[in-house]
Amino acid sequence: MTKSLLALSLITASITMSATAMASEHIAVSGSTSVTEVMEVLGETYHQNHPDVFIDINGTGSSAGIKSSIEGVNDLGMASRNLSAKEKKSGLVETEIARDGIAVVVNPTNPVNNLTKQQIKQIFEGDIPQWSGVGGNSDPVVVTTRENGSGTRGAFEELIGLTTTINGMKVSTISQHAQVASGNGIEKTIVANNKDAIGFVSLGSIDKTLKAVAINSHKASVADVINNTYPLSRPFLVLNQPGKLKPAAKAFLVWIMSPAGQKIIKDKGYISMS
């Protein structure tokens, strides 16, 4: 009798565990490392209120996230740049969840506080090799950039004019001597630890380890992005295939655009859409 009750209990527990496992939902989100920073907070908060839904977030870069959305590999893609004409032909649904500025950053000990767009272009192309060329000291400029495929890099190149066309193909004009950082966090670390470095990061990720320089005398601030005086801003996009968004992913996206989700975006230093 005891053995029968034990066996019954084990079967019941097994069924309960199976039902629980079947009830849980996983949402695959991949793409921009800049969007990843706020998406991780959104995903964690959403999971706390919906414990049966797990948001699996992977910062792979904007181009990789767009490609995965086109191929149906992820449920939601993330991009921190506008889609190219070729990418738009795929018909992906684009939801702008926030806007962000791109801050040009230096080490806090660097005396340079303001640069023009033209000076930034010349620095990143290697035409101004020393800080003395823009009112700083005589030290060499250490240019830091993001990897190819980065949405932040793509937007930065477009906004500053750091591309040219060769044999019908658009190529970057950023100096080949630039240090390459594979992620927003790594870029921050390089600049924070090198007094002569310059780079560019998401405005929402600025902290006391970096100094954002003004561009054309306009501060890198949420207020100046909103009033369109700061010249470097870009969208934070979430992407999905039309008509194929599963209910759990749709509910998560709706929540991101709700007052609760948009408050998190604003609190993290980005520009909300509400």
Secondary structure, DSSP 8 states (H G I E B T S, - for coil): -HHHHHHHHHHHHHHHHHHHHHH-EEEEEEE-HHHHHHHHHHHHHHHHH-TTEEEEEEE--HHHHHHHHHHT-SSEEEESS---HHHHTT--EEEEEEEEEEEEEE-TT----EE-HHHHHHHHTTS--BGGGGTS-SSB-EEEEE-TT-HHHHHHHHHHT-EEEETTEEEE-S-TTSEEESSHHHHHHHHHT-TTEEEEEEGGG--TT-EE-EETTB-SSHHHHHTT-SS-EEEEEEEE-TT---HHHHHHHHHHTSHHHHHHHHHTTSEE--
